[in-house]
Amino acid sequence: MMSDTSDPAAEPAPLRADAVRVAGATRRGRPCTLIDNTGERLPETELREILAALIDQDRFGFRAASPAGGSALSIDQPETAHIQIGAKLYRLIVLRYEARIERF
């Protein structure tokens, strides 16, 4: 479903007024959210499945990452991936307790 890439320059786009939010809870009980920021109103069942997969993979919370080849750790750096929904490819950005699906 998702291929990981770490992109230190990844910045989420500003939230759209029509962004769709799907709420959940991490394995530790913390609230987390998946946001459809595409403006395309992706199917809610698909969004719930993606959120459940992110929770199952323990993708939310604090993470320490080293930029490719770097010797310094960055706390809470966004992770990016490509995700296909239907026939379209989107960008997935995972922040601390929020994930966003955006168009390229």
Steps between C-alpha positions, in 0.01 A plus 500: 500500500774745591867540413711690751726787419651746743500853366651762732350778285147354510256766598128436500286731291273740691179334612215549258165627627341179368757262652344179634616372840479142623576456869653201673719403794854365506586169667583704809162673495615840370266673252621497141352626175517427130421805286389484138648828378450418131169678443379184327295352786672161500279208613464498879534120516837529327609778737402288803699205362807719449471643852463149645812386310701798628389421856581128458847595371549730803576798273378771741691654789852630552766374260867578477638489147835570342488675162646277230864455587491760778648460844243718681157381610192707434211454738152492353597534135210435259507172311375492144380218282309446179161336531267381227126535540304372205697589187660814650826547685511738797756626750461380859666705772513362853553754776500428875130412544366603163529360149403689186417382153578763238516531125840537336 
